[in-house]
Amino acid sequence: MIQASAVKKINPVAEAEHHHVRFIRDESGLDYIEIDNDLATAKIALQGAHVMSWQPKSQQHPVLWLSSNARYVPGRSIRGGIPICWPWFGAHPTDSTLCPHGFARVMPWQVVDAETLNNGATRIELQMLEPAESKRQLSYPHLLTVTITVGETLRLDLATTNKADHPFMVGEALHTYFHVSDVATIQIKGLEDTLYADKVFNYERRVETHDVQFNGEFDRVYLNTNVDCMIHDAGLNRQIRISKSGSQSTVIWNPWGEKSNQMVDMGKPDEWREMICVETANALENSVVISPGRTHTMSVEYRVESL
Ligand code: TA6
């Protein structure tokens, strides 16, 4: 974890200009943005433009789950928060040597704009930088930005611009880890009658018949769906509403105990019980073809509601 003694300010000008925003660097050289405005707190790693935490000041509990032994090292994704999967989701379609879920989540990003909105929220726009490694994995010219708005709600707008002279296809996900009281007692509402591909059963296709509930490993890509989902959590007396646009897939994942225990960064033995991933995505056949000169934007907004 970040040692307080190793933390130093890296952008005092931006800090002065943009109230509520602080830049810090840890001992591995990773940079972070801390936001503390009238409405909420949040922390974002510049590697991956990775939102690590967000908590509205009206809420007693964190909304996002962040593993207690997440790794904060260059080139590795942080376990928890909101990893950005791009430009493919899951395994690369043709080259198994490439990292699952693409490279955006481990690339350096830079802040291109920051402002305080009239409602008190903080809006930060980041752009992915393109080291040689990313060019090797995606040779087409492109621009990837994410705008993160931190307030009573949390909003992310992930925008891909095609700067090539031919169309290209992207798969993508905002792979959000939510903090829940106990994954075995929550329900996810909004996906009844939706077709899904079940990764636990070799991508077998079925149609959801009920609210989603959990009693074992769960890894599904719900397809052709753009509706709101709600994580109904009686244990925390709250519901998290997930509203999205530009997204046709919703991915839900919890590895359960055995798989979590095989992973080096899933926290203490039972920590996986307090986590559910509900991902705003365009995956499998919902991957998006972007024409030359066009921008495709996938957006999501999270809101905590009382039960
Ligand atoms: O979104 C679900 C999933 O694709 C699962 O199959 C699981 O592997 C998970 O993402 C985590 O992937 P990661 O590469 O972050 O370990």
Residues whose N, C-alpha, C, O or C-beta is under 5 A from the ligand:
A	BS01	TA6	P100 D219 V251 W253
